[in-house]
Amino acid sequence: MKIKSLKLREAHKGSGSASFCSISWDLKASHLVTASSSEPSISIHDHLLPSNTPRVLRHHRDGVTALALSPNSTCLASGSIDHSVKLYKFP
């Protein structure tokens, strides 16, 4: 098993208050998805191009508390404090 590492200096900026964070890797470990309950956004980091700015999804009205990728990594689901679940084509 080959293990890859990624230096991630700042996944999400918080407001200073405690927050619940979600992290998910895709099937090929080429994308890292992060979210925080203190923000209504989701960040998609490209592991192969770490210098690139993460792609940001902003479809919730409140903090994101859950992330899940489908088994084949073609669909991303997110859940929020605003009681909504969003589905996205991935990546």
Secondary structure, 3 states (H helix, E strand, C coil): CCCCCCCCCCCCCCCCCCCCEEEEECCCCCEEEEEECCCCCEEEEECCCCCCCCEEECCCCCCEEEEEECCCCCEEEEEECCCCEEEEECC
